[in-house]
Amino acid sequence: MKARETPCPAEHPHGKNNTCYGSHGCRCAPCATNHRAVLARYRADTFVSDLLPAQGVHRRLQALMVIGWSQRKIMAHLGFAGSLYTQLLDSTKVRTSTRDRVHALYAELWDQVPPLATRWDRSVYARSRNYATAHGWASPLAWDDIDTDPCPPAVDTDGDYVDDVAVELVISGSPARLTRAERHVVVRVLVARGYNDHRIADLTLVAVETIGRDRADMKLPAAVDASRQPVWRAA
């Protein structure tokens, strides 16, 4: 079988560099193999150089959950599968394009409450807040600089900040974890409605003794009926 002719001199180092393939148009087997290897290295180098530290992405995803955005809703806004939320949090590096999309979404949503029109929306909102609180994640307002602060600030569950949406949802029957200030608002309203400590504790996800202390702090009377009452849920 006749050897394939090459458009460059035979003394050129075929397969040793990309000159014959790229400059002379040689397509002999050694040059073609070398060219594929060069492309593979280039693509790998490009992918690695496109990776950035994921800390800012992690903090933004977590902060959105603190204010009630669920993993599924966040991923839907990003155009990603819901299952990628955990994968992103587990990654130490992310693509530049992913970083940019998360940063843009955070800039849009950091001060926005998710939709609460349906019972399902309200339930998802409460579960997302509870999950984030249980993991000790920080809210958007907790950061001085979400990208450069050296460590997450301690989550202030005893602070003075009151999330009116969270308070209203709990009062309407959707259990959620609250700051002490928020819980005091809820206790004051529900005691006035005749709710006992057990029922309020169920709604605020704390021990019944905590509600008793809250009432004592605010000098509020206990309900006449101290038996455990069922939690009423909004329709």
N, C-alpha and C positions, 0 to 999 in steps of 0.2 A: 504493500500500500504506500502510495506516495506521501511523503511528509508534507504537512500543511505549510505553505509558504508564509513568510512573515514580511511585513512591510519595512522592517528595520534590519540593519546589518546583523549577521549571525554572531558577531563577536559581542553584541550587546548582552548584558546580563539578564536574559529572560527569566522572569519569575523572582528576581532578586529585589527589584524595586518597581515602582508603578510608572516609570518613564515610558517603557515600550507600549504599555496598554494605553496610557493617557495621552502621550504626545505623538506616538507613531501609529496608534490604532491597531497594534498587534493583538490578535485574539488566540494566540497559541495556548495550549493547556496550562503551562507554567505561569504565563502572564495573567490568564483568566483567574487561576486559583489565587495568585497573589493579590489581584485586584479585589476579589471577594473578601479576602482577609483584611485588606486595608479598609474597606467599607465597614466591616464589622467592628473594627477597632474605633473608627470614627464615630459610628453610631453609639457605641458604648461610652466613649469619652464625652460625647454630646449629652447623653442621658445623665451621666454622673455630674457633669458640670452644671446641669440644669436643676440639681437637687439643692434644697435649702433647708436649714434647721426648721423643725416643725413646731417649735414652742409657741410662736405667735398664733399658728393655726389651732393648736390644742386649746389655748386660753380663750380664743374667740368662740370656738364651738362649745366649750364648757359654759362660758358666760351667757350664751344664748339659751342654753338649757336652764340656767338659773332663773331667767326671767320668763320661763314657761314654754319656750320653743322645743318641740319634741325632736328626737333624732330623725324621725321619718320626715317631718316637715322641713327641717334644715337641709337634709340631703335632697329633698324634692326641689327646693329653691336652687340648690347648686347643680341640679341635673344629674345627680349621682344616685346609685342604688342605696337604699336605706342601710344595707348591711355594711357599707363602706365607712359608716360613722366610727365604729369600733376600730376598724383597720387604720383610719386616719389618726385616732388617738394613740394607737400602738406604734405608729411610725415615728422614727427619729428624724426622717428627712421627707420632704414633699417636693413635688414638681413646682416650678415657678408658676405655671398656669393654675395649679390647684391653690397655691398660696394667694394668688391674685383674686381668684374667685371667692375664696373664703373671706378675704379682707373686704372685698366689695360688698358681699352680703352682710357682713357684720356692720359696716358703715351704714347700711340701709336699715337694719333691724335692731340695733343695739338699744334703742329707746322705744321700740314698738311692741305692743302686746299682741300675741298671736290671736287669730280668730277665736271668739268665744260664743258663737251663735247657737251651737247645739250642745246637748248634754255631753256628747262624745268629746267635743272641743274642750269643754270645761274639765272633763276627766283627764284628758291628755295633758292639759296645762298643769293641773295639780300634780299628776304623776311625774312630769318632767321636773318641776320645782323640787319635789320630794327627793327624786333621784340625785339631782345636783347637790342639794343640801346634804344628803347622806354621804356624798363623796367629798364634801368640803370644798366645792368649787366656788370661785369668786365671781361676783356679778360684774357687769360692765363698769358701774360706778365705783367699785372697790379698788380699781387700779388707778395709780397715778399715771403710769405709762404701761400699757398692756404688753408692749414688746420688750421694754428694757428693765422693768422692775425685776430684781434678782430672784424673788420668790413670791409665791402667792400670799397675799395678806390673809390674816386669820379671818375666817368668816364670822362676822359679828351677829350672832343670833340674839344678842341682848341690846342691840342698837336702837336708835330712835327712829330709823327709817320705817315708813309705813307704805306698803304697796296696797293702794286702794282696791286694785283688782283682786288681789289675793284675799283681802279681807271680805270683799263682797261675795266671792265665791264660797268661802267657808260659811259665811252667814246664810247663804242660800242652800247649803247642804253638801258641798264638795270638800271632803277632808283635805287638809294641806298643812305642811309645816310652816310656821310663821316665826317672825322675830318676836321678842317679848312685847315690843310696842304694838305690833299688829295683834298679837294675842290678847293684849289688854283691851283693845278696841272691840274685838270679837266677844270677849267675856262680858264687857259692859252691856253690849247690845243683847246678847243671848240671855243673860241673867234677867234683864228687863222683860224678856219674852217668857220667862218662867222655866228656862232650861236648867237642869241640874248639872252638877259637876261632872258626872259620868258622861252625859251627853255632849257637853262642851269638850271634854277630854278626847272623846272619839273623833270629833270634828277637827280638833287642833293637833291630834296625834302626839299628845303628851300624857303623862301620868295624871290620874285624877287628883293626886296630892298637889301637883303643880297648879291646877286650876283653883284648888282651895287656897293656896298661897296668893295667887293672883287676886282672888276676891278679898282676902284679908288686906292686901296692900292697898286695894281701892275702897276698902270698907263697904263691900257689897254683901247683902244677905244671901244665904243659901236658899235654894228652892225648897218649898215645903215638902215635896215628895223627893226623898233622897234615893229612891230605888233607881236601878239602871233603866233609862228610857231608850227606846230605839232611835237611831239616827235617821232623821228625815232627809231624803235625797231629792234634789230638784229634778223635775221631770224634763 
